[in-house]
Amino acid sequence: MERTMIKKYESKIVKYEHMNNSVIKITLMLEEDLNFKAGQYITIVFTNPDGERISRMYSIASSTKDKRSLDLCIKLIENGSASNIIKNLKLGNDIFFVGPAGKFVLTEESKEKDIFFISSGTGITPFISMFHELIDTGYKNTLTFINGFRDENDILFTKEISSLRKNDINLKLLNILSRPLNQNIIYKGHVQDFLSTIILKRQLQNSHFYICGLKDMIDSVSLKLKELGVKDEQIFLEEYD
Ligand SMILES: Cc1cc2nc3c(=O)[nH]c(=O)nc-3n(C[C@H](O)[C@H](O)[C@H](O)COP(=O)(O)OP(=O)(O)OC[C@H]3O[C@@H](n4cnc5c(N)ncnc54)[C@H](O)[C@@H]3O)c2cc1C
């Protein structure tokens, strides 16, 4: 596999927007190119008000073609050390990071198969970058997004996915809501509850499953997939906690 080099970068915040009540999207502008693979993350080094340094990892949402502009999608955790700093960031602030890093990237073999992107909350972030890659490399099989959110207002990347979907790609998009405002929706619950109905029998043996988010969700989804007959080598994981 081609290697990317980890090094230090300086950047500036050029966009800061709320995606929902607790998630923000930050766009960083760099003065030099960042070569990364779709699915990789950067590690931001923050300095808190006491002068202590804290490092946190964030997946890149943008296309690998944008080498000087990175989109991050960050959940602001109540009383989270980095979250407390991030919520006070402003346009023009400097951000220092190291990267890119991570092995959660699409394999060449995956691109020949049906792919499932399974996430909860901001775990959807690396899949947006991977989605760009699949479009850019002429992916011809079926891509299924299975995303878990709390309610309709929490759904992330709707605009990005619908604009990318205009490309010639066979995409299925399923948002599973744990506490929907509309009680009549079909997909009410957690992502693992619907795997057996969403994944077709023939897809179980021959697809690749990429899962990203918090450990509890990843464990439940992996367990369910294995109960359905999916093998370890078909599953790729990125844990956020
Ligand atoms: C490889 C990798 C990539 C990551 N990419 C992202 C990303 O793209 N977006 C993002 O929001 N976070 C991402 N994270 C998590 C991120 O690095 C921080 O752990 C998170 O933002 C909390 O930091 P904090 O200092 O604010 O909270 P802390 O003071 O460190 O508190 C940590 C608490 O937050 C919980 N937590 C961590 N991440 C999340 C989350 N996403 N949603 C809900 N609860 C969470 C943990 O379970 C823990 O209880 C990633 C983590 C890893 C390891």
The ligand as a Tripos MOL2 file, in Angstrom:
@<TRIPOS>MOLECULE
LIG
   53    58     1     0     0
SMALL
NO_CHARGES

@<TRIPOS>ATOM
      1 C1         -9.2080    7.8850   14.8660 C.3       1 LIG1
      2 C2        -10.2050    8.8150   15.5220 C.ar      1 LIG1
      3 C3        -10.9210    9.6990   14.7330 C.ar      1 LIG1
      4 C4        -11.8650   10.5410   15.3280 C.ar      1 LIG1
      5 N1        -12.5990   11.3660   14.5300 N.ar      1 LIG1
      6 C5        -13.5760   12.1250   15.0890 C.ar      1 LIG1
      7 C6        -14.4170   12.9480   14.2560 C.ar      1 LIG1
      8 O1        -14.2680   13.0090   13.0230 O.2       1 LIG1
      9 N2        -15.3910   13.6730   14.8680 N.ar      1 LIG1
     10 C7        -15.5900   13.6340   16.2340 C.ar      1 LIG1
     11 O2        -16.5150   14.3080   16.7290 O.2       1 LIG1
     12 N3        -14.8070   12.8750   17.0320 N.ar      1 LIG1
     13 C8        -13.8050   12.1440   16.5040 C.ar      1 LIG1
     14 N4        -13.0040   11.3850   17.3120 N.ar      1 LIG1
     15 C9        -13.1310   11.5500   18.7800 C.3       1 LIG1
     16 C10       -12.2630   12.7500   19.2180 C.3       1 LIG1
     17 O3        -10.8950   12.4760   18.9740 O.3       1 LIG1
     18 C11       -12.4070   13.0730   20.7050 C.3       1 LIG1
     19 O4        -12.2040   11.9220   21.4620 O.3       1 LIG1
     20 C12       -13.7730   13.6170   21.0310 C.3       1 LIG1
     21 O5        -13.9950   14.7820   20.2480 O.3       1 LIG1
     22 C13       -13.8790   13.9850   22.5170 C.3       1 LIG1
     23 O6        -12.8420   14.8590   22.8770 O.3       1 LIG1
     24 P1        -13.0110   15.8570   24.0920 P.3       1 LIG1
     25 O7        -11.6390   16.2490   24.5480 O.co2     1 LIG1
     26 O8        -13.9550   16.9440   23.7450 O.co2     1 LIG1
     27 O9        -13.6920   14.9720   25.2050 O.3       1 LIG1
     28 P2        -12.9740   14.1190   26.4220 P.3       1 LIG1
     29 O10       -12.7550   15.1060   27.5420 O.co2     1 LIG1
     30 O11       -11.7840   13.4730   25.8710 O.co2     1 LIG1
     31 O12       -14.1670   13.1630   26.7290 O.3       1 LIG1
     32 C14       -14.2390   11.9280   26.0460 C.3       1 LIG1
     33 C15       -15.6570   11.3840   26.1090 C.3       1 LIG1
     34 O13       -16.2950   11.6950   24.8710 O.3       1 LIG1
     35 C16       -16.8500   10.5170   24.2910 C.3       1 LIG1
     36 N5        -16.7560   10.6890   22.8270 N.ar      1 LIG1
     37 C17       -15.6320   10.7050   22.0660 C.ar      1 LIG1
     38 N6        -15.9460   10.9200   20.7540 N.ar      1 LIG1
     39 C18       -17.2820   11.0550   20.7030 C.ar      1 LIG1
     40 C19       -18.1840   11.2840   19.6440 C.ar      1 LIG1
     41 N7        -17.7690   11.4590   18.3740 N.pl3     1 LIG1
     42 N8        -19.5110   11.3390   19.9380 N.ar      1 LIG1
     43 C20       -19.9480   11.1970   21.2220 C.ar      1 LIG1
     44 N9        -19.1270   10.9700   22.2820 N.ar      1 LIG1
     45 C21       -17.8170   10.9020   22.0240 C.ar      1 LIG1
     46 C22       -16.0060    9.3860   24.8280 C.3       1 LIG1
     47 O14       -16.7380    8.1940   24.8860 O.3       1 LIG1
     48 C23       -15.6620    9.8770   26.2180 C.3       1 LIG1
     49 O15       -16.6700    9.5130   27.1320 O.3       1 LIG1
     50 C24       -12.0590   10.5250   16.7420 C.ar      1 LIG1
     51 C25       -11.3020    9.6460   17.5280 C.ar      1 LIG1
     52 C26       -10.4010    8.7950   16.9340 C.ar      1 LIG1
     53 C27        -9.6210    7.8430   17.8080 C.3       1 LIG1
@<TRIPOS>BOND
     1     1     2 1
     2     2     3 ar
     3     2    52 ar
     4     3     4 ar
     5     4     5 ar
     6     4    50 ar
     7     5     6 ar
     8     6     7 ar
     9     6    13 1
    10     7     8 2
    11     7     9 ar
    12     9    10 ar
    13    10    11 2
    14    10    12 ar
    15    12    13 ar
    16    13    14 ar
    17    14    15 1
    18    14    50 ar
    19    15    16 1
    20    16    17 1
    21    16    18 1
    22    18    19 1
    23    18    20 1
    24    20    21 1
    25    20    22 1
    26    22    23 1
    27    23    24 1
    28    24    25 2
    29    24    26 1
    30    24    27 1
    31    27    28 1
    32    28    29 2
    33    28    30 1
    34    28    31 1
    35    31    32 1
    36    32    33 1
    37    33    34 1
    38    33    48 1
    39    34    35 1
    40    35    36 1
    41    35    46 1
    42    36    37 ar
    43    36    45 ar
    44    37    38 ar
    45    38    39 ar
    46    39    40 ar
    47    39    45 ar
    48    40    41 1
    49    40    42 ar
    50    42    43 ar
    51    43    44 ar
    52    44    45 ar
    53    46    47 1
    54    46    48 1
    55    48    49 1
    56    50    51 ar
    57    51    52 ar
    58    52    53 1
@<TRIPOS>SUBSTRUCTURE
     1 LIG1         1 GROUP 0 **** ****
